[in-house]
Amino acid sequence: MRDFSARGRGWREREWESPTQALRRASGEAMTYARARLWLGISGVGTWVLAALAGLSWQWGSLLDTLPIAGALAMVVGTHLVVQLPFDWLGGVRLPAQFGRPTVTWTRLLRGVGLQAITWWTASLAIYVAGHAAGIGGALAVLMAGMVTLIAIQGALARLVGGWKVAVDPKGAWLAGSTDPAFVGGWVGLGAWRRLVMPAWWSPAMRSVQQQRRQEVLRSGARTFGLLVAVAYNGVGFAASFALAPGAGFGSPGEYLHLLLGFTLWQFVGLLTLPSVSRGAVFLADRLVEQRGLAWQETAKALDQLQDDEPSRSPWVERIFHPVPSLQSRLRKPSAGWGAWQAARLALYLSWMVPGLLARAVHCNAGRPELWVLFPGD
């Protein structure tokens, strides 16, 4: 046995391969924390995409048709919880410990899982009842109203799921007592109830830079555009799921399961396409704060190290998997056009209304409940 105590966690490696070692051997390259998380996300998302394809091909919905809709949805949500939990353990406990990063407690993890499951079940039941009574128009009306509600209560829900407390700074921003170093907060709420959330442990200098960046994101309209893109993508995808999923509908619990599986496939398409829509907003914010004479580079370096410590990536990995561009890409100062701030990750959060099965399977937040409502950002 080799002692890993130098990593700060006292881990010991036995003869069997750890998940990280197996991934390292399969990829043929040194396994960093960022790359290990990426492979975890690929594995988790791949599991659910294959499950959706299998469920549609083999008509798994027929297994639910003898159940009342409330019981059928409880079975779906419970199955998701059981299958996703090993990925949550890897992402929140095993990998962070192996790489000397803070781990999540089981209390916090299970509280987040439970709250998400309750939200999914309630939202799915409401949409089914509306669809059963008024067709797709009624279901879409409930879906859209629900997504707007999720935006309005994002701050409160983030506190409940993440388990952190809030202080308020003199400028009115919420200072979150988060313990996950990848937590960066962001804008939550709408209109007069809109608030800026930042980690309480950030230094005053870092807080000042990020507060200015996010004001620019708000003034430029990038945040509003990101919300519109996320809401529209989920709404269009819900309607498109009838075409993606044969037999989808509101006539029975089985038809509704096929609709949810079809939406999961639509989510997967969004994971590949929406990051490109989101990256432009980061470049735009960088340019706007520079125009105001604010140096953002040191803060960006610090945040990169606190998240996955991956200052450079291959172009294809970044294009497909990362809505926040790498530090190297940002320091090149590309021309900034228009961008939808956090659209890719907002779409995942808002998919709690459908539900899609990928919301907490992606690499950036697997096993990290503090990031399930307020995803990592720039």
Buried (B, 14 or more C-beta within 10 A) or exposed (E): EEEBEEEEBEBEBEEEEBBBBEBBEEEEEEBBBBBBBBBBBBBBBEBBBEBBBEBBEEEBBBBBEEBEBBEBBBBBBEEBBEBBBBBBBBBBBBBBBBBEBEBBEEEBBBBBBEBBBEBBBBBBBBBBBBBBEBEBEBBBBBBBEBBBBBBBBBBBBBBBBBBBEBEEBEEEBBBBBBBBBBBBBBBBBBEEEBBBBBBBBBEEEBBBBBBBBBBBBBEBBBBBBBBBBBBBBBBEBBBBBBEBBEBBBBEBBBBBBBBBBBBBBBBBEBBEEBBBBBBBBBBBBBBBBBEEEBEBEEBBBBBBEBBBEBBEBEEEBBBEBBBBBBBEBBBEEBEBEEBBBBBBBBBBBBBBBBBBBBBBBBBBBBBBBBBBBBBBBB
